[in-house]
């Protein structure tokens, strides 16, 4: 067994970290394989799990310590597959392995097996990219349509009504009515458009669009349901924060599963949504002053 005393403290910490990561990844991929219906994908995941466990054994020879997987991390990644799908979670693991390869290269001069581990990690990346074919990703465009429209339309509508109605209960009611009507309209319109384009899965695409729209409506109206009637300004500020959060989360998801740059799309979508909100807010303020509207 190789003794760790011949290595620097930094190298020892790196080796222990890699050992635990490999053990954890082995368990995660094994769990994924156990739930994978596609036979080919299941075999790939099982092989990757075995390779990760073998890598952990290599590190154990150098650290001289027997570690346990991080089961909290295992649970978290398995949970994420139910919410966000296999593609997103495996891409996250892939990004982690890519960063791990950069760290492994620091030890390549001291530990001969490192080069072999790096080669296998790069092979994992290619295998994972080739195997990914998740049904929900076929409807990413439909989800983008629903989210974008809801953010632009509802953010503008609610912001515009805030200074006209000046009552969170009334604003929430108007937002819910508008949101549900817009959800049904968007779902029906997208279905007809997909049918016209000859899409055999037009119904499913329209459902994804409608669900994305409706979920966005719920999040945007929520602050006005929580805050008291007179606290319409804090509710508006909270809604703007939710808009930025939704834009961030959704664009991070899309950027991860599609391996695309994140920040340009996030900034573009955030600027558009917030600009519409600001313009609508000013229109609502001018309408209240110009028409002398008073709902108090």
N, C-alpha and C positions, 0 to 999 in steps of 0.2 A: 504494500500500500504506500502511495506517495505521501510524504509528509508535507504539511502546509507551511512548516517553519522556513522552508527555502524560498517562500514567496513573500512579497510585500503584503502589508496589511490591506491595501487597496485590492490587490489580486485575490486575497483570501475572501474578502467581502463579496467581490464579484462572483467568485466561484460558488459561494453559498447561495447567493441570490439566483444564479443561473440554475443551480440544483433544485431549489424550491420551485422556480418557475416551470422547469421541465416536468417535475412531478405533478404539479397542478395542471399543466396543459395536458399531460397524459390522461388524467382523470376526466378533464373536460371533454376531450375528443372521444374518449370511451363512452361517456354519457351521450354525446351527440350521436355516435354510431349506433347505440342501443335504441335510439328513437327514430333513426333514419329509415324510411320505407324503401327508398331506392337502393337496390342491391349493390350497384357499382359504387355509389357514393359511400355506402356503409363500409365497404371493404377498404376504400381509400382512408376513411377516418380511422378505422381500426388499425391500419398499418401506421398511420401517423402517430396514433396513441402509443403503439409499441416502440416506435423510433424515439419518441419523447422520453419514454421510460428508460430506454437504453442510454440516452444522453444523460439522464439523471444518475445512472449507475457510473458513468464515466466521471462525472463531477464528484461522486461520493468517494471514488478512489483517491481523489486529490484532497478533498476536505476531511476525509476520515470521519464524517458525521452522517448519521442516518436521520433524515428529515421527514416531515409529514407534509402532504399537500395542503394548500390553503383552501379548506373546504368552504369557507365563506365566499371566496372568489368563485369556486366551482358552482355553488348555489346561485350566485348572482348571474353568472353567464348563462346558466340553464334557464333561469327565470327570464332573462332578456330574450331568449329565443321564442318564448310564448308571446311576448309583447311586440318585438321588433323583427322576429324571423331569424332563420339560420344565417342568411347572407350577411346581415349587418354584424352579427356576433362573430362570425368566422372572420370577417374583414377586420374587426377590432383585434382579434387574436393575431391575425396576419400582420397588422401594423405593429403589434407588440413584439412579434418575432423579428420584424425588420429592425426595430430598435435594438433588439437583443443581439442581432448579428453585428451591429456596430460595436456593441460592447465586447462581443466575443473576439473581434479582431484585435482588441487590446492585449489579449492573452495568447494570440497565435504564435508569437515567438517563443513562449515559454512552455506551452503544452501542445504536443504534436497532434493530438486527437481533435483539436479545435478546428482545423481546416476541414476535416471530414464532417464535423457537426455543422459547420457553416454551409457546406455543399448540400447536406440533407435539408437544412432549414430552407434554402433557396428552392430546393425541389418541392418542399411542402407548399411554398407560395404558389408555384406554377400549378401543382395538382389542385389546390383549393380553387384557384381562379377558373380552371378548366371544368371543375365539377359543379360549380354553383349554377343552379337553375331553379329559382324559387318562383312560384306562380305569382305571388303578390307583386313581384318586381315588374311584371308585365303591365301593371296598372299604376306605375309610378307617375306617368303623365296625367292620368285621371286624378290622382291624389293632389298633384301640383295644381291642377286646374281648380279643384274644389277649395284648397287652402288659399291660393292666391286671390280668388274671387271673394271669398269670405273675408279675408283680411282687408282687402281694399274697400269693398262695399260696406261691410258692417262697421269697420273702424271709422270710415267716413260718416256713416249714418249716425252712429252712436255719439261720435264727437260733435257732430252738427246739432244733435238734439239736446246735448248736455246743457248748453246755455239757453236754449229755447224753453225747455221744460223745467230745468233746475230742480229736479226731484228724482232721486235714484229709482224709486218705485215706478214712476211713469216712464222713465227712460228704459228700465229693464223690461217693462211690458211692451213698449214700442219695439225694443230690440228683439224680443222673443218672437213677436208677431211677424216682424220683417224678416227675421232669420229663418223661421220655419217656411214662410212663403217663398223666400229666395232659395232655400234648400230644395224644395219641391220643384221649383222652376228650373234650377240648375240641373237637377237630376234628369228631369224630362228632356230638357234641351240637349244635354250631353248624350242621352240615349238616342234621340232622333238623329243627332249629328253622326254618332258612331254607326248607326244603322245605314245612314246615307253613304257612309264611306265603305260599307260592306264588311264591317267588323262582326264576326260571328259571336264575339263575346261582348256585344254592345251593352247588354243588361248588366253584366258584372262590372264593366268599366263605369257605367253610370252610377252603380251602387257605391263604388269606391269614391267617386266624385261627391256624391251626396253625403256619405258618412264623413269625409274630410271636411266638408262645408259645415255640417251640423255640429261636429266636435268643436270646430273653431268658434261657432256661434255661442256654444255653451261657455267656453272659456272667456270670451269677450264680454258676455252679459253678467258673468258671475260676480264681478266687483260691485255692480249696481244692485245685486240681490243681497250682498253682505253688508254694505255700508248703509247707515240710516239715511232717510230721505233728504236731509239738508246737506249731507256730505257728498255732493255730486262732484266737486273738484278732486278730492282724494280718490273717488271711484274712477274718474277719468285718468288720473295719473297712474293708478293701479292697472287700468286697462292697457295703457300705453306700454307699461312694463311687461304685461302678458304678451302683447303683440311682439315685442322684441324677443321675448323668450321663445315664443312659438316659431318665429322666423329662424332663430338660432338653432333650435332643436331639429326642425324639419330639414334645414339646409345641411346640417351636420350629418343627418341620416342619409340624405341623397348623396352628399359628397363621399361618404364612406362606402356605400354599396356600389356606387358607380366609379369609385377611385378618381374623383374629380376635385379640383381646387375648391376649398370651402369659402374663404373670405370674400372673393369677388361677388359670388352669388348672394351671400348673406348681406353684404353691404347694399347691393342693388335692391334686393327685396325689402330690406328694412327702410331704406330711403324712400322708396315708392309708397309703402304703407304709411309711414309717418308723415310724408308730405301731404297725402290725401287727407289724413286725419287733421292736420293743421289747417288746410284750406277749408275743410268742412266745418271745423270749429269756428273759424273766422266768419264763414257764411252764416252759421247759426247765430253768432253774436250780432252780426249786422242785421239779420232778419228780425231778431228780437227788438233791437233798437229802432229799426226802420218801421216795423209794423206795430210797435208798442205792445208786443205780446206779454201777457202777465198771467201765469197759471197759478200764482200764489193765492 
